[in-house]
Amino acid sequence: MTKRPGTAGAAVALVVLGLWASEARAFDVIAHRGASAHAPENTLAAFQAAIAQGAEHLELDVQLSRDGEVVVFHDRDLREKTGVSGAVGDHPWSVLRGLDLAPWFHRAHPTAPPARGATTLARLDEVLARFGAAPRYHVELKGSSPALPERAIGVVRGHALLERVRITSFQLEQLLRARGAQAGLSLCWLLPRTSKMPVDLDPSERHAWRREQIGRARDHSIAQVGIPALELDRALVRYANDRGVDVRAWRVADLTALAAARDAGASGATVDWPGRALEWLATSGDAPR
């Protein structure tokens, strides 16, 4: 098993894990929007496929509908994946509930077999009711709606699953709102790609920028940061771990990126193909988490 760096900070990390159970395990394979390479993303079919492939972690995105329902959908605009114009927030749930992602998925994946299970938009409430406490959930708050964190956490609380959920966001303010709605909640701050910066950064500047973000996460007692897999290295992960901040990878396009994340010492990664990732980890000497 690959030894993870930064164990000196492990005791501190346990303090900021919040309600998320802190079991000592290996590498988390997190099904990104479900098994989204095999079924339409963020649908019950994709989450069912991920669990069938052995995934114990589900990642999903949530937004508010016009009438305040917590809807599982990623994009800012509905058109590409549903054929309907506008954002999730422009429509009531009575309209959104019938939107089917299967036609889009099969245009994008023409050789994929038909998805098994529901491929229409779902609410967070439906996902939690369907899968219960079996998986862990990484719930990403999309957009900046001030009402979203409290509404999403209210749904989680209603299912008594606070200990199975980690709230994630690219927006620090949304994470702090989530903490205001539920003390002790486990949080992950997703950090953007350095290529999204308005100016070019050399390697030393990129590391300095990342260290500053990790410091802000520590100052706010945020348990975890998410960093693109190919921007990770052992020194950066060790820096975070020594300050009590866990690191997981996102933007994992292939096994090369997955190996880079694991070898850098990340605790896990989001992937569209959890079964393949779990199989690779099992045969490469690191047990899945």
KEKOLKOL-964565 format. One record per residue (C-alpha): chain; residue number from 0; x, y, z. Coordinates in Angstrom, 2 decimals, decimal comma. Example, Ala and Ser with C-alpha at 12.3 -4.5 7.8 and 13.67 -1.06 7.14 Angstrom:
<atoms>
+-----+-----+---------+---------+---------+
| mol | seq |      xx |      yy |      zz |
+-----+-----+---------+---------+---------+
|   A |   0 |   12,30 |   -4,50 |    7,80 |
|   A |   1 |   13,67 |   -1,06 |    7,14 |
+-----+-----+---------+---------+---------+
</atoms>
This chain:
<atoms>
+-----+-----+---------+---------+---------+
| mol | seq |      xx |      yy |      zz |
+-----+-----+---------+---------+---------+
|   A |   0 |    0,00 |    0,00 |    0,00 |
|   A |   1 |    1,28 |    3,42 |   -0,91 |
|   A |   2 |    2,21 |    5,40 |    2,19 |
|   A |   3 |    0,53 |    8,77 |    2,30 |
|   A |   4 |    2,75 |   11,73 |    3,17 |
|   A |   5 |    2,13 |   14,29 |    5,85 |
|   A |   6 |    1,17 |   11,92 |    8,64 |
|   A |   7 |    2,46 |   14,46 |   11,16 |
|   A |   8 |   -0,67 |   16,46 |   10,51 |
|   A |   9 |   -3,08 |   13,52 |   10,86 |
|   A |  10 |   -4,14 |   14,37 |   14,38 |
|   A |  11 |   -4,98 |   17,91 |   13,30 |
|   A |  12 |   -6,89 |   16,61 |   10,27 |
|   A |  13 |   -9,18 |   14,57 |   12,49 |
|   A |  14 |  -10,23 |   17,73 |   14,29 |
|   A |  15 |  -11,60 |   19,35 |   11,10 |
|   A |  16 |  -13,26 |   16,28 |    9,61 |
|   A |  17 |  -16,49 |   17,32 |   11,30 |
|   A |  18 |  -19,38 |   14,87 |   11,15 |
|   A |  19 |  -17,70 |   12,85 |    8,39 |
|   A |  20 |  -16,52 |    9,58 |    9,92 |
|   A |  21 |  -12,72 |    9,42 |   10,00 |
|   A |  22 |  -11,79 |    5,82 |    9,32 |
|   A |  23 |   -8,19 |    5,04 |    8,37 |
|   A |  24 |   -8,41 |    3,63 |    4,85 |
|   A |  25 |   -6,63 |    3,69 |    1,53 |
|   A |  26 |   -7,70 |    5,54 |   -1,63 |
|   A |  27 |  -11,27 |    6,85 |   -2,18 |
|   A |  28 |  -12,74 |    6,15 |   -5,61 |
|   A |  29 |  -15,50 |    8,74 |   -5,95 |
|   A |  30 |  -18,01 |    8,14 |   -8,74 |
|   A |  31 |  -18,13 |   11,50 |  -10,53 |
|   A |  32 |  -21,80 |   12,30 |  -11,17 |
|   A |  33 |  -22,24 |    8,55 |  -10,73 |
|   A |  34 |  -20,71 |    6,17 |  -13,24 |
|   A |  35 |  -21,06 |    8,93 |  -15,80 |
|   A |  36 |  -19,08 |    7,13 |  -18,50 |
|   A |  37 |  -21,72 |    4,39 |  -18,43 |
|   A |  38 |  -25,04 |    6,17 |  -17,82 |
|   A |  39 |  -26,39 |    9,74 |  -18,02 |
|   A |  40 |  -24,63 |   11,81 |  -15,40 |
|   A |  41 |  -26,29 |   12,78 |  -12,12 |
|   A |  42 |  -29,24 |   10,44 |  -12,67 |
|   A |  43 |  -30,47 |    7,53 |  -10,58 |
|   A |  44 |  -29,25 |    5,27 |  -13,39 |
|   A |  45 |  -25,71 |    6,65 |  -13,09 |
|   A |  46 |  -25,65 |    6,27 |   -9,31 |
|   A |  47 |  -27,04 |    2,74 |   -9,54 |
|   A |  48 |  -24,38 |    1,85 |  -12,13 |
|   A |  49 |  -21,65 |    3,22 |   -9,85 |
|   A |  50 |  -22,80 |    1,12 |   -6,92 |
|   A |  51 |  -23,06 |   -1,93 |   -9,17 |
|   A |  52 |  -19,41 |   -1,35 |  -10,12 |
|   A |  53 |  -18,40 |   -1,35 |   -6,45 |
|   A |  54 |  -18,25 |    2,39 |   -5,74 |
|   A |  55 |  -18,77 |    3,43 |   -2,13 |
|   A |  56 |  -18,62 |    7,18 |   -2,82 |
|   A |  57 |  -21,03 |    9,13 |   -5,04 |
|   A |  58 |  -20,36 |   12,68 |   -6,22 |
|   A |  59 |  -23,26 |   14,82 |   -7,42 |
|   A |  60 |  -24,14 |   18,43 |   -8,17 |
|   A |  61 |  -27,14 |   20,33 |   -6,83 |
|   A |  62 |  -29,00 |   23,49 |   -7,79 |
|   A |  63 |  -32,32 |   25,03 |   -6,79 |
|   A |  64 |  -35,35 |   24,94 |   -9,06 |
|   A |  65 |  -37,56 |   28,02 |   -9,35 |
|   A |  66 |  -39,82 |   26,64 |   -6,63 |
|   A |  67 |  -36,97 |   25,73 |   -4,29 |
|   A |  68 |  -36,46 |   22,01 |   -4,93 |
|   A |  69 |  -32,88 |   20,74 |   -4,63 |
|   A |  70 |  -32,26 |   19,32 |   -8,12 |
|   A |  71 |  -29,31 |   17,14 |   -9,12 |
|   A |  72 |  -27,80 |   18,71 |  -12,25 |
|   A |  73 |  -24,40 |   20,11 |  -13,19 |
|   A |  74 |  -24,59 |   22,62 |  -16,01 |
|   A |  75 |  -25,55 |   26,29 |  -15,84 |
|   A |  76 |  -27,84 |   25,82 |  -18,83 |
|   A |  77 |  -30,17 |   22,92 |  -19,52 |
|   A |  78 |  -30,13 |   23,07 |  -23,32 |
|   A |  79 |  -27,16 |   20,87 |  -24,24 |
|   A |  80 |  -28,23 |   17,90 |  -22,15 |
|   A |  81 |  -32,03 |   18,22 |  -22,11 |
|   A |  82 |  -33,02 |   20,35 |  -25,11 |
|   A |  83 |  -34,78 |   22,87 |  -22,86 |
|   A |  84 |  -33,51 |   26,45 |  -22,68 |
|   A |  85 |  -32,70 |   28,27 |  -19,48 |
|   A |  86 |  -31,18 |   27,32 |  -16,15 |
|   A |  87 |  -32,50 |   24,95 |  -13,50 |
|   A |  88 |  -33,54 |   27,98 |  -11,49 |
|   A |  89 |  -35,73 |   29,24 |  -14,34 |
|   A |  90 |  -38,12 |   26,29 |  -14,14 |
|   A |  91 |  -40,34 |   24,67 |  -11,50 |
|   A |  92 |  -39,80 |   21,04 |  -10,56 |
|   A |  93 |  -43,00 |   20,09 |  -12,38 |
|   A |  94 |  -41,19 |   20,92 |  -15,65 |
|   A |  95 |  -37,73 |   19,68 |  -14,69 |
|   A |  96 |  -38,83 |   16,25 |  -13,49 |
|   A |  97 |  -39,65 |   15,09 |  -17,00 |
|   A |  98 |  -36,37 |   16,10 |  -18,65 |
|   A |  99 |  -34,50 |   13,06 |  -19,91 |
|   A | 100 |  -30,70 |   12,99 |  -20,28 |
|   A | 101 |  -30,59 |    9,66 |  -22,14 |
|   A | 102 |  -30,81 |   11,10 |  -25,70 |
|   A | 103 |  -27,90 |   13,46 |  -25,02 |
|   A | 104 |  -25,88 |   10,67 |  -23,36 |
|   A | 105 |  -26,27 |    8,28 |  -26,28 |
|   A | 106 |  -25,31 |   10,98 |  -28,77 |
|   A | 107 |  -22,13 |   11,51 |  -26,74 |
|   A | 108 |  -21,58 |    7,76 |  -26,15 |
|   A | 109 |  -23,01 |    6,05 |  -29,24 |
|   A | 110 |  -21,59 |    2,63 |  -28,36 |
|   A | 111 |  -22,88 |    2,60 |  -24,77 |
|   A | 112 |  -25,65 |    0,10 |  -24,00 |
|   A | 113 |  -29,01 |    1,45 |  -22,86 |
|   A | 114 |  -28,87 |    2,77 |  -19,30 |
|   A | 115 |  -30,64 |    0,74 |  -16,65 |
|   A | 116 |  -32,82 |    2,84 |  -14,37 |
|   A | 117 |  -34,26 |    6,36 |  -14,40 |
|   A | 118 |  -32,45 |    8,83 |  -16,66 |
|   A | 119 |  -34,58 |   11,90 |  -15,97 |
|   A | 120 |  -33,55 |   14,69 |  -13,62 |
|   A | 121 |  -33,79 |   13,75 |   -9,95 |
|   A | 122 |  -34,00 |   15,64 |   -6,69 |
|   A | 123 |  -31,44 |   15,19 |   -3,94 |
|   A | 124 |  -34,27 |   13,84 |   -1,79 |
|   A | 125 |  -34,85 |   11,01 |   -4,29 |
|   A | 126 |  -31,18 |   10,06 |   -4,44 |
|   A | 127 |  -30,84 |    9,87 |   -0,67 |
|   A | 128 |  -34,09 |    7,98 |   -0,32 |
|   A | 129 |  -33,01 |    5,46 |   -2,97 |
|   A | 130 |  -29,49 |    4,71 |   -1,75 |
|   A | 131 |  -29,64 |    5,62 |    1,93 |
|   A | 132 |  -26,58 |    5,19 |    4,12 |
|   A | 133 |  -24,85 |    2,62 |    1,90 |
|   A | 134 |  -22,60 |    5,08 |    0,02 |
|   A | 135 |  -20,94 |    8,29 |    1,11 |
|   A | 136 |  -22,04 |   11,39 |   -0,76 |
|   A | 137 |  -19,96 |   14,31 |   -2,02 |
|   A | 138 |  -22,58 |   17,00 |   -2,71 |
|   A | 139 |  -21,31 |   19,91 |   -4,78 |
|   A | 140 |  -23,17 |   23,21 |   -4,45 |
|   A | 141 |  -23,40 |   24,75 |   -7,92 |
|   A | 142 |  -23,77 |   28,48 |   -8,33 |
|   A | 143 |  -23,97 |   31,18 |   -5,70 |
|   A | 144 |  -27,58 |   31,06 |   -4,50 |
|   A | 145 |  -27,51 |   32,00 |   -0,80 |
|   A | 146 |  -30,48 |   29,69 |   -0,18 |
|   A | 147 |  -28,90 |   26,57 |   -1,67 |
|   A | 148 |  -26,61 |   25,45 |    1,20 |
|   A | 149 |  -29,36 |   25,53 |    3,82 |
|   A | 150 |  -31,91 |   23,87 |    1,53 |
|   A | 151 |  -29,51 |   21,08 |    0,54 |
|   A | 152 |  -28,45 |   20,45 |    4,13 |
|   A | 153 |  -32,08 |   20,41 |    5,19 |
|   A | 154 |  -32,69 |   17,54 |    2,76 |
|   A | 155 |  -29,67 |   15,66 |    4,10 |
|   A | 156 |  -30,77 |   16,25 |    7,68 |
|   A | 157 |  -34,23 |   14,97 |    6,85 |
|   A | 158 |  -32,70 |   11,64 |    5,86 |
|   A | 159 |  -30,44 |   11,52 |    8,95 |
|   A | 160 |  -27,38 |   11,28 |    6,68 |
|   A | 161 |  -25,21 |   14,16 |    7,90 |
|   A | 162 |  -22,42 |   11,72 |    8,80 |
|   A | 163 |  -22,46 |   10,29 |    5,26 |
|   A | 164 |  -22,27 |   13,61 |    3,39 |
|   A | 165 |  -19,45 |   15,98 |    2,56 |
|   A | 166 |  -20,44 |   19,34 |    1,08 |
|   A | 167 |  -18,17 |   20,60 |   -1,69 |
|   A | 168 |  -17,97 |   23,82 |   -3,69 |
|   A | 169 |  -15,62 |   26,00 |   -5,70 |
|   A | 170 |  -17,01 |   28,95 |   -3,74 |
|   A | 171 |  -15,66 |   29,39 |   -0,25 |
|   A | 172 |  -18,63 |   31,57 |    0,69 |
|   A | 173 |  -21,03 |   28,73 |   -0,06 |
|   A | 174 |  -19,05 |   26,39 |    2,19 |
|   A | 175 |  -19,19 |   28,91 |    5,02 |
|   A | 176 |  -22,94 |   29,23 |    4,53 |
|   A | 177 |  -23,18 |   25,47 |    4,74 |
|   A | 178 |  -21,30 |   25,48 |    8,02 |
|   A | 179 |  -23,64 |   28,18 |    9,30 |
|   A | 180 |  -26,57 |   25,90 |    8,50 |
|   A | 181 |  -25,01 |   22,87 |   10,18 |
|   A | 182 |  -22,14 |   23,06 |   12,66 |
|   A | 183 |  -19,51 |   20,36 |   12,31 |
|   A | 184 |  -20,39 |   19,57 |    8,70 |
|   A | 185 |  -17,52 |   18,13 |    6,67 |
|   A | 186 |  -16,46 |   20,43 |    3,82 |
|   A | 187 |  -14,27 |   20,26 |    0,73 |
|   A | 188 |  -13,12 |   23,41 |   -1,06 |
|   A | 189 |  -12,63 |   22,67 |   -4,75 |
|   A | 190 |   -9,74 |   24,69 |   -6,15 |
|   A | 191 |   -9,71 |   25,75 |   -9,81 |
|   A | 192 |   -7,16 |   24,82 |  -12,43 |
|   A | 193 |   -4,20 |   27,17 |  -12,61 |
|   A | 194 |   -4,96 |   27,49 |  -16,33 |
|   A | 195 |   -8,05 |   29,45 |  -15,29 |
|   A | 196 |   -5,90 |   32,14 |  -13,74 |
|   A | 197 |   -5,96 |   35,50 |  -15,58 |
|   A | 198 |   -2,15 |   35,51 |  -15,78 |
|   A | 199 |    0,42 |   32,82 |  -16,52 |
|   A | 200 |    2,15 |   31,43 |  -13,44 |
|   A | 201 |    5,50 |   29,70 |  -13,36 |
|   A | 202 |    5,78 |   26,51 |  -11,24 |
|   A | 203 |    6,97 |   28,31 |   -8,11 |
|   A | 204 |    4,12 |   30,85 |   -8,38 |
|   A | 205 |    1,59 |   28,04 |   -8,82 |
|   A | 206 |    2,85 |   26,35 |   -5,67 |
|   A | 207 |    2,72 |   29,61 |   -3,73 |
|   A | 208 |   -0,85 |   30,19 |   -4,91 |
|   A | 209 |   -1,87 |   26,68 |   -3,89 |
|   A | 210 |   -0,19 |   27,01 |   -0,48 |
|   A | 211 |   -2,08 |   30,25 |    0,12 |
|   A | 212 |   -5,38 |   28,49 |   -0,66 |
|   A | 213 |   -4,49 |   25,57 |    1,61 |
|   A | 214 |   -3,74 |   28,05 |    4,37 |
|   A | 215 |   -7,16 |   29,64 |    3,93 |
|   A | 216 |   -8,78 |   26,21 |    4,11 |
|   A | 217 |   -6,94 |   25,49 |    7,35 |
|   A | 218 |   -7,91 |   28,87 |    8,79 |
|   A | 219 |  -11,58 |   28,05 |    8,14 |
|   A | 220 |  -11,23 |   24,48 |    9,48 |
|   A | 221 |  -12,12 |   23,01 |    6,09 |
|   A | 222 |  -11,31 |   19,32 |    6,11 |
|   A | 223 |  -10,33 |   18,88 |    2,49 |
|   A | 224 |   -9,32 |   20,65 |   -0,70 |
|   A | 225 |   -9,82 |   19,33 |   -4,21 |
|   A | 226 |   -7,03 |   19,95 |   -6,73 |
|   A | 227 |   -6,75 |   18,83 |  -10,39 |
|   A | 228 |   -4,89 |   15,52 |  -10,49 |
|   A | 229 |   -2,10 |   16,56 |  -12,83 |
|   A | 230 |   -1,35 |   19,66 |  -10,70 |
|   A | 231 |   -0,57 |   17,56 |   -7,63 |
|   A | 232 |    2,82 |   16,50 |   -6,32 |
|   A | 233 |    4,02 |   14,95 |   -3,10 |
|   A | 234 |    5,42 |   18,21 |   -1,72 |
|   A | 235 |    2,09 |   20,02 |   -2,10 |
|   A | 236 |    0,09 |   17,18 |   -0,57 |
|   A | 237 |    2,55 |   16,93 |    2,30 |
|   A | 238 |    2,27 |   20,69 |    2,86 |
|   A | 239 |   -1,52 |   20,37 |    3,13 |
|   A | 240 |   -1,47 |   17,25 |    5,31 |
|   A | 241 |    1,02 |   18,80 |    7,71 |
|   A | 242 |   -1,51 |   21,60 |    8,24 |
|   A | 243 |   -4,38 |   19,22 |    8,85 |
|   A | 244 |   -5,91 |   19,54 |    5,38 |
|   A | 245 |   -6,70 |   16,46 |    3,31 |
|   A | 246 |   -6,28 |   16,53 |   -0,49 |
|   A | 247 |   -8,36 |   14,75 |   -3,08 |
|   A | 248 |   -8,03 |   14,96 |   -6,83 |
|   A | 249 |  -10,47 |   16,03 |   -9,50 |
|   A | 250 |  -10,20 |   16,25 |  -13,31 |
|   A | 251 |   -9,07 |   12,64 |  -13,61 |
|   A | 252 |   -9,38 |   11,83 |  -17,30 |
|   A | 253 |   -7,55 |    8,51 |  -17,40 |
|   A | 254 |   -5,49 |    6,01 |  -15,44 |
|   A | 255 |   -2,36 |    8,14 |  -15,87 |
|   A | 256 |   -4,02 |   10,98 |  -13,97 |
|   A | 257 |   -5,37 |    8,54 |  -11,38 |
|   A | 258 |   -1,89 |    7,14 |  -10,81 |
|   A | 259 |   -0,48 |   10,65 |  -10,51 |
|   A | 260 |   -3,04 |   11,51 |   -7,83 |
|   A | 261 |   -2,45 |    8,35 |   -5,85 |
|   A | 262 |    1,32 |    8,60 |   -6,08 |
|   A | 263 |    1,23 |   12,24 |   -4,95 |
|   A | 264 |   -0,51 |   11,08 |   -1,77 |
|   A | 265 |   -4,06 |   12,27 |   -2,46 |
|   A | 266 |   -6,72 |   10,53 |   -0,38 |
|   A | 267 |   -8,96 |    9,88 |   -3,38 |
|   A | 268 |  -10,22 |   11,09 |   -6,74 |
|   A | 269 |  -13,41 |   11,63 |   -8,70 |
|   A | 270 |  -13,66 |    9,42 |  -11,79 |
|   A | 271 |  -16,34 |    8,78 |  -14,41 |
|   A | 272 |  -15,48 |    5,05 |  -14,47 |
|   A | 273 |  -15,37 |    3,79 |  -10,86 |
|   A | 274 |  -15,31 |    0,10 |  -11,74 |
|   A | 275 |  -12,23 |    0,49 |  -13,91 |
|   A | 276 |  -10,52 |    2,59 |  -11,24 |
|   A | 277 |  -11,27 |    0,08 |   -8,50 |
|   A | 278 |   -9,98 |   -2,77 |  -10,63 |
|   A | 279 |   -6,78 |   -0,89 |  -11,42 |
|   A | 280 |   -6,17 |   -0,02 |   -7,77 |
|   A | 281 |   -6,77 |   -3,61 |   -6,71 |
|   A | 282 |   -4,20 |   -4,90 |   -9,19 |
|   A | 283 |   -1,66 |   -2,13 |   -8,59 |
|   A | 284 |   -1,13 |   -2,90 |   -4,92 |
|   A | 285 |   -3,46 |   -0,36 |   -3,29 |
|   A | 286 |   -6,77 |   -1,56 |   -1,89 |
|   A | 287 |   -9,82 |    0,54 |   -2,84 |
|   A | 288 |  -11,49 |    2,71 |   -0,23 |
+-----+-----+---------+---------+---------+
</atoms>
